[in-house]
């Protein structure tokens, strides 16, 4: 059974407080390394249609923040 001891205004304040905390926090930085990029292009119908396929391979390293931050 849910705890109904909190008022509606308190619940709304907590809700918006969580949203503001997320907005104010710094995003985690990630290191990206491009491994390869391939582009294939083909023209059809006398140059009216261009088909293009782009394949990007990359490595993403998630860096953990130091403890206590």
N, C-alpha and C positions, 0 to 999 in steps of 0.2 A: 504494500500500500504506500503511495507517495506521501512525502512529508509536506503537509499543507500549512506549516507554521510560517512560511515566508510570505510577505505581502507581494502583490503583483508588481508594485513599484520597485521593490528590492530585487525581484527576479529580473525585471527589465534592466536595472542598473548593472547587475552581474553579467547579463547577456551582452550589453553594449561595452562593458569593461573588457570582456574577452575579445571582442572585435577590435577595440582600440589597441589592446596589447599586441595583437597580430599585425596591425597596421604599423605600429611604431617599431617593431622588432626588425633587426637587420637580417636580410636573407643570407643563407649559408653560401659561401663562395665555393665554386667548383672549378676545377682545372680541366680544360678541354684540349685534346690533342687531335688534330685532323690526321687520319691515317691515309685515306685516299678519297678521291672524288672523280667520278666518271660521268661524262655527259654524252648521250647518244641522241643525235638529231636526224630526223628524216622528213623530207618535204614530199607531199602528195598533192594530187589534183592541180598540177601546173603551178605549184607554189602557193595555193590557196590555204592549204592545211599544213601545219607543222606539228609533228609528233616529237616530243622531247622527253627523255627519261634521264633523271639525275639520281645517281646513287652516291650517298655520302657515308663514309665509314669514319667513326671517331671513337675516341676513348674518353670516358668521363671518370674522373677520380673525385670521390666525395671526401672532403677533408673534414675530420671531426674537430669541433672547437675544443680548446684545452679545458680540462675539468675546472670547475669553479667559476666559469664565465656565464 
